[in-house]
Structures are given as C-alpha cells and as structure tokens.
Amino acid sequence: MSTKKIALVTGGSRGLGKDMALSLAKKGLDVVITYNSNSEAANETINEIKSQKGSAIALQLDTRSVSGFENFKKGLQQVLETELSTGKIDFLINNAGFGHNGSVAETTEQAFDDLMNVHLKGVYFLTQTLLDMINDGGGIVNISSGLTRFSFPGYSAYASIKGAIEVYSQYLAKELGERKIKANTVAPGAINTEFHNDRFEQAPQLIEMIEGMTALGRMGESDDIGGVVAFLCSEDAKWVNGQRIEVSGGMLI
C-alpha cells in the first residue's frame, strides 16, 4: 500500500492542469488526472510524470455529465485499489474547464449553460460525489480566475460563474472543517496557455497590454500556477483554509 498522499486533478492532461499534476508529483504525491477526450495528451502527461519517477493514473471524465459521476467514482475506487491499494484520495483539485469570450449582449443561453455545467454545476456535484472518498485532513482546491477581481469586456459569464466557485470554496471550508478538510481557491491571472490561444492570436497586442498592467511585467506561464496548488496540498499549508489566493504577478494592483 502506498503511504504517499494522492491528488486528483480534473483536466490534468494539458495547460494549467498538466503543470499542477507535474508539480504535485514533484512534491511526492501520487497523481490521478482526468481528461475529457484527448487521451493522447493525458498519456503524455502520465509518461512525463513516470519519467521523473512519479506515480500517475489517467481516467476519462466529462465534468458536464453529472449523471456519470457515480460510475466515475466506482472506476476511480477500482483503479486506486488495484494500483495503490487504497480506495481514498487526499486532495481534489477542480481544474477542468474552458474559456469563453462574449459580451453581455452576445452571450447565448447555450454558452452560459455550457460554462455553468462545467465550471460550477460539475464542480459542485463532483465534489459532493467524492466527499466520502477524501481522507480526513485532506483538502480541496478550486480554480477560479483573476477576472473575479478585475473586469475585462467579454468575460461576464465566465467571471460570474468563477465568482460563485469562490463562494462555494468558503462553504466547503466551513462545512468540512470538522473533518479537518481544507478548501481554498486559486485564481490565476492572464496565463499564456492554449486556453487563451485564440484570443491572443486574434489580438496579439493584448499580450503587451497585459504585461504593461502587471507589476512583474510579463505574462503568466503554466508553471507559475502549479507550484501554488502543490503548496496547498502540502503540510506547509496546513493552516491555510477558506482563502482565495490570486496568482497574477500583481495584475492591476
């Protein structure tokens, strides 16, 4: 039986989620990542972790499909018992998501529902489903956005839903406190990943603009975020609870 802590990262095959998984593995945790459809990217992440002597597993999960969460839970328990001789995890990192850019006037109900299903409903009910699989003394990290503090046209729906996630994290911290489970939010600023590629390709001047409004004078990169998530899944963060930690290089301060 593995004596190492186990972290589950949703959407851990690419972008920020991949770096979270790599950072957690470097901290000595066993890692489970989920992917929606890109199994090739997931396998690349798994192989990269294993090449660094880490332990990692990839499972398919559509975080929009609440009806599939119980089956995912059964599959997760089975693979944990087979691979790591345990049916529990220690940390849940709710990272899976996608971006959306559209003004208040342009955002459709379908676009709003898609964002809601992945970024709020999916997070809420996946966490609920897995609550009894999280070891007492463990933790939950929800991923929000700097856009809940500063506003840019086109992100009203995305940012509003991420704001709800920040409130949810505080309620998790309160309700799970008796189990010594911590819940925190990490809110990245503008990060140069494929998540934003289309936006930056359409308007490359945005990069220079963002760099100019960031105290540290550059765009964020994926590896600026993973270490913060890994910190929250370590003993060093044992007294950090119910917090929103913005990781934006001092954007718009």
MOKAWO-V713380 format. One record per backbone hydrogen bond with DSSP energy under -0.5 kcal/mol. NH is the residue of the N-H (numbers start at 0). CO is the residue of the C=O. Records with the same first field share a line. If there is no record, write none. Layout:
BEGIN
NH = CO / CO
END
This chain:
BEGIN
1 = 83
6 = 29
7 = 90
8 = 6 / 31
9 = 7 / 92
11 = 8 / 33
12 = 33
16 = 13
17 = 13
18 = 14
19 = 15
20 = 16
21 = 17
22 = 18
23 = 19
24 = 20
25 = 21
26 = 22
27 = 24
28 = 23
29 = 4
30 = 54
31 = 6
32 = 56
33 = 8
34 = 58
38 = 36
41 = 37
42 = 38
43 = 39
44 = 40
45 = 41
46 = 42
47 = 43
48 = 44
49 = 45
50 = 46
51 = 47 / 48
52 = 49
53 = 48
56 = 30
58 = 32
60 = 34
62 = 60
64 = 61
65 = 63
67 = 64
68 = 65
71 = 67
72 = 68
73 = 69
74 = 70
75 = 71
76 = 72
77 = 73
78 = 74
79 = 75
80 = 76
81 = 77
82 = 78
83 = 79
84 = 79 / 80
85 = 79
88 = 132
89 = 5
90 = 5
91 = 138
92 = 7
93 = 91 / 140
94 = 92
101 = 153
106 = 102
111 = 107
112 = 108
113 = 109
114 = 110
115 = 111
116 = 112
117 = 113
118 = 114
119 = 115
120 = 115
121 = 115 / 116
123 = 119
124 = 120
125 = 121
126 = 122
127 = 123
128 = 124
129 = 125
130 = 126 / 127
132 = 129
133 = 129 / 130
134 = 88 / 132
136 = 178
137 = 134
138 = 89
139 = 181
140 = 91
141 = 183
142 = 93
143 = 141 / 185
145 = 187
147 = 144
148 = 145
149 = 145
154 = 151
158 = 154
159 = 155
160 = 156
161 = 157
162 = 158
163 = 159
164 = 160
165 = 161
166 = 162
167 = 163
168 = 164
169 = 165
170 = 166
171 = 167
172 = 168
173 = 169
174 = 170
175 = 171
176 = 173
178 = 175
179 = 176
180 = 175
181 = 137 / 179
183 = 139
184 = 242
185 = 141
186 = 244
187 = 185
188 = 246
191 = 219
192 = 190
195 = 192
196 = 193
199 = 195
200 = 196
201 = 197
202 = 198
205 = 202
206 = 203
207 = 203
208 = 204
209 = 205
210 = 206
211 = 207
212 = 208 / 209
213 = 210
214 = 249
215 = 248
216 = 213
219 = 189
223 = 220
224 = 221
225 = 221
227 = 224
228 = 224
229 = 225
230 = 226
231 = 227
232 = 228 / 229
233 = 230
236 = 233
237 = 234
239 = 236
240 = 238
241 = 182
244 = 184 / 242
245 = 243
246 = 186
247 = 245
251 = 212
252 = 249
END
